[in-house]
Amino acid sequence: MDVAQTLIDFEMELVNPSARDDRERIKELLAEDFEEFGSSGKVITKADVLKADGPVPAYELSDFSVHMLGERAALVKYRASIPGHNSHRSSVWVKCENRWQMLHHQSTVVPSDV
């Protein structure tokens, strides 16, 4: 499988509500110093993700693009949608110890009039 498809699959796995219950898998996919700039404006860390409770929205993901930033880094961009809420997303993935991990994630709300 090529790197681009692998990273797209990981992105889809991370927003899958049932996959989010697998704490060990989340630990594998997120780098120790992971940080997210959420659409709420909050900064979210790996520890925050791991202790989060409650339902995770079932986002529909589309319009993926993957840009390699070197042999061990990539930028993944896409659109995430749930009814009444759309956002542009971007993630920086790095290859650490022979596996890809998300280092940074950004979510920006798309205004409803766009």
C-alpha positions in Angstrom: 0.0 0.0 0.0 1.3 3.5 -0.8 2.0 6.1 1.9 -0.8 8.4 0.7 -3.5 5.7 1.0 -2.0 4.5 4.4 -2.3 8.0 5.8 -5.8 8.5 4.4 -6.8 5.2 6.0 -5.4 6.4 9.4 -7.3 9.7 9.2 -10.5 7.7 8.6 -9.7 5.4 11.4 -9.2 8.3 13.8 -12.7 9.7 13.2 -14.4 6.3 13.3 -16.5 6.4 16.5 -15.9 2.7 17.3 -12.1 3.0 16.7 -12.0 5.9 19.2 -12.8 3.4 22.0 -9.5 1.5 21.3 -7.2 3.6 23.5 -4.1 1.4 22.6 -4.7 2.1 18.9 -5.1 5.8 19.5 -1.8 5.7 21.4 -0.1 4.1 18.4 -1.5 6.6 15.9 -0.8 9.8 17.8 2.7 11.0 18.5 3.6 11.6 22.2 3.8 15.4 21.6 0.6 15.4 19.4 -1.3 18.7 19.4 -4.5 19.7 17.8 -5.9 23.2 17.1 -9.6 22.4 17.2 -12.3 24.2 15.4 -13.5 25.4 18.8 -10.2 27.3 19.3 -9.0 24.9 22.0 -5.6 23.2 22.0 -6.0 19.5 22.4 -3.2 17.1 23.4 -2.8 13.4 23.2 -3.7 13.1 26.9 -6.9 15.0 26.2 -7.9 12.7 23.4 -7.2 9.6 25.5 -9.3 10.8 28.5 -12.2 12.1 26.3 -15.5 10.4 27.0 -18.8 10.6 25.2 -19.8 10.1 21.6 -17.6 11.1 18.7 -19.5 12.5 15.7 -19.5 10.3 12.6 -17.8 12.6 10.2 -17.9 12.1 6.4 -14.4 12.8 5.0 -13.8 13.9 1.4 -11.5 15.7 -0.9 -8.2 14.2 0.4 -4.8 15.4 -0.7 -1.5 14.1 0.6 1.7 16.1 0.2 5.0 14.5 1.1 7.2 16.9 3.0 10.2 14.5 2.9 10.7 10.8 3.3 9.5 10.9 6.9 6.8 13.6 6.9 3.6 14.3 5.1 0.7 16.8 5.1 -2.8 15.4 4.7 -5.6 17.8 3.9 -9.4 17.0 3.5 -12.9 18.1 4.3 -15.0 16.8 7.2 -18.7 17.0 7.3 -21.6 16.2 9.7 -25.1 17.7 9.2 -24.9 21.4 9.9 -21.1 21.5 10.3 -18.3 21.5 7.7 -14.6 22.0 8.3 -11.3 22.0 6.5 -8.8 19.7 8.1 -5.1 19.3 7.9 -2.7 16.9 9.7 1.1 16.5 9.8 2.2 12.9 10.0 5.7 11.9 10.8 7.4 8.5 10.5 8.8 7.5 13.9 10.4 4.1 14.6 9.1 2.7 11.3 5.5 3.7 11.8 3.4 6.8 10.9 2.1 9.0 13.7 0.0 12.1 13.7 2.0 15.0 15.1 -0.3 17.9 14.5 -4.0 18.4 13.5 -5.9 21.6 12.5 -9.6 22.0 12.1 -11.1 25.2 10.6 -14.9 25.6 10.4 -16.3 26.4 7.0 -19.0 29.1 7.4 -22.4 28.0 6.3 -22.6 30.7 3.6 -19.5 29.3 1.7 
